[in-house]
Amino acid sequence: RYSGSFSRSFYVGDKVTEEDIKASYENGELKISFPKEVEKLPEKKTIMIE
């Protein structure tokens, strides 16, 4: 058997805080979830032509 530690780091963006990240470990599976950083598209504006 092997016993030791393992670490890995990820860049998740500037707008994600520690409070946004959720992690759980169950049955030997580590699940990590965090909100996807969505690029905001500019709003469409309608201009009336007379």
Buried (B, 14 or more C-beta within 10 A) or exposed (E): EEEEEEEEEEEBEEEBEEEEEEEEEEEEEEEEEBEEEEEEEEEEEEEEEE
